[in-house]
Amino acid sequence: MSEQQRQGAERDLYRDTWVRYLGYANEVGEAFRSMVPKAVVWLSYGVSSSYVLADAIDKGKKAGEVPSPEAGRGTRVTLAVVDTFVWQSLASVAIPGFTINRLCAASLYVLGSMTRWPLTVRKWTTTTLGLLAIPVIVHPIDRSVDFLLDSSLRKLYPSVGKPSSS
């Protein structure tokens, strides 16, 4: 097998391609919340949640394909799906969505009380701040969710075949 084929075989569709950016759709929706109908924001959460579900199913399928005498196939699949779903739900949807929502709400409030800028300028400024914050918050949130799961849910897993969602 050539090096290029080996890299292709190891490439994760949900982590190593453009598909990963679908997980950030809700952050974009939150950044634009002050400018778009609520249905658009909810649609962005639908896109992110679909990404989370698809990734969890994919990891479960991959766990089921790995031959291993130590742990049962059903246990491996269940752990992979649960770990991926919980990790992605927290790291890709809940925590970043809340963070961008609060950042944008606070910045819109502060701009409204401290400037005389027109509402449209304040909304665009808030949206820009929200969009610029996305790449800044991703890695700290990912590491925090790793720590949280390592300190809680992952302690409940059998010692053999612990999944790694991050």
C-alpha positions in Angstrom: 0.0 0.0 0.0 1.4 3.4 -1.0 1.8 6.2 1.5 -1.0 8.2 -0.3 -3.4 5.2 0.0 -2.5 4.7 3.6 -3.3 8.4 4.4 -6.6 8.1 2.5 -7.5 5.0 4.5 -6.7 6.8 7.8 -8.6 10.0 6.8 -11.6 10.6 8.9 -14.5 12.2 6.9 -15.9 13.9 10.0 -12.6 15.2 11.3 -10.2 15.6 8.4 -12.3 17.1 5.6 -14.5 20.1 5.0 -17.4 18.2 6.6 -15.9 19.1 10.0 -17.0 22.7 9.4 -20.7 21.6 9.5 -20.2 21.2 13.2 -19.6 24.9 13.5 -22.8 25.9 11.8 -24.6 26.8 15.0 -21.8 29.2 16.0 -22.2 31.0 12.7 -26.0 31.0 13.3 -25.5 32.5 16.8 -23.2 35.2 15.4 -25.9 36.2 13.0 -28.8 35.9 15.5 -29.4 39.6 15.7 -29.7 39.9 11.9 -31.6 36.8 10.8 -34.9 35.2 11.6 -34.8 32.8 14.6 -35.7 29.9 12.2 -32.3 30.4 10.5 -30.5 30.1 13.8 -32.5 26.9 14.6 -31.6 25.6 11.2 -27.9 26.1 12.0 -28.4 24.0 15.1 -30.1 21.3 13.0 -27.0 21.2 10.7 -24.6 21.0 13.6 -26.7 18.3 15.4 -26.9 16.3 12.2 -23.1 16.4 12.0 -22.8 15.2 15.6 -25.2 12.3 15.0 -23.5 11.3 11.7 -20.0 11.4 13.4 -21.3 9.3 16.3 -22.8 6.7 13.9 -19.6 6.6 11.9 -17.5 6.0 15.0 -19.8 3.2 16.1 -19.5 1.6 12.7 -15.8 1.8 12.8 -15.6 0.4 16.3 -17.8 -2.5 15.2 -15.3 -3.3 12.3 -12.3 -3.6 14.6 -11.6 -7.2 15.6 -10.8 -7.5 19.2 -10.9 -10.5 21.6 -10.8 -8.3 24.8 -14.2 -6.5 24.6 -17.4 -7.5 23.1 -18.4 -5.9 19.8 -21.6 -4.4 21.2 -19.7 -2.8 24.1 -17.2 -1.2 21.8 -19.9 0.1 19.4 -21.9 1.5 22.3 -18.9 3.2 23.9 -17.8 4.7 20.6 -21.3 6.1 19.8 -21.9 7.4 23.4 -18.4 9.0 23.8 -18.5 10.6 20.3 -22.1 11.9 20.7 -21.5 13.3 24.2 -18.1 14.8 23.2 -19.4 16.4 20.0 -22.6 17.6 21.6 -20.7 19.5 24.2 -17.6 20.6 22.2 -19.3 21.3 18.9 -22.9 22.4 19.8 -23.7 23.3 23.4 -20.7 25.1 24.8 -19.6 27.0 21.7 -23.2 28.0 20.9 -23.7 29.3 24.4 -20.4 31.1 24.3 -21.0 32.9 21.0 -24.6 33.7 22.0 -23.5 35.3 25.2 -20.6 37.1 23.6 -22.8 38.6 20.9 -25.6 39.5 23.4 -23.1 41.2 25.7 -21.4 43.1 22.8 -24.7 44.3 21.4 -25.7 45.5 24.8 -22.4 47.3 25.5 -22.4 48.9 22.0 -25.9 50.1 22.6 -25.2 51.6 25.9 -21.7 53.0 25.2 -21.9 54.2 21.6 -24.3 56.2 19.4 -23.7 53.9 16.5 -26.8 53.1 14.4 -28.4 49.8 15.2 -27.3 48.3 11.9 -23.7 49.1 12.6 -24.0 47.6 16.1 -25.5 44.4 14.8 -22.8 44.0 12.1 -20.1 44.7 14.7 -21.6 42.1 17.0 -21.8 39.6 14.2 -18.2 40.2 13.2 -17.1 39.8 16.8 -19.0 36.5 17.0 -17.5 35.2 13.8 -13.9 36.2 14.8 -14.3 34.5 18.2 -15.1 31.1 16.7 -11.5 30.0 15.9 -10.3 31.4 19.2 -12.7 29.4 21.3 -12.6 26.0 19.5 -9.4 24.6 20.9 -9.9 25.7 24.6 -13.4 24.2 24.5 -12.2 21.0 22.9 -9.5 20.5 25.6 -11.9 21.4 28.4 -14.4 18.9 27.1 -11.6 16.3 26.9 -10.8 17.1 30.6 -14.4 16.9 31.6 -15.1 13.6 30.0 -11.7 12.1 31.2 -12.7 13.2 34.7 -16.2 11.8 34.5 -17.9 9.7 31.8 -14.7 8.0 30.6 -13.9 6.8 34.1 -17.0 4.5 33.7 -15.7 2.8 30.6 -14.1 -0.6 30.8 -10.3 -0.3 30.7 -10.0 -2.1 27.4 -10.8 -0.2 24.2 -11.6 3.2 25.5 -12.7 5.4 22.6 -11.1 8.7 21.8 -13.5 11.2 20.4 -11.1 14.2 20.1 
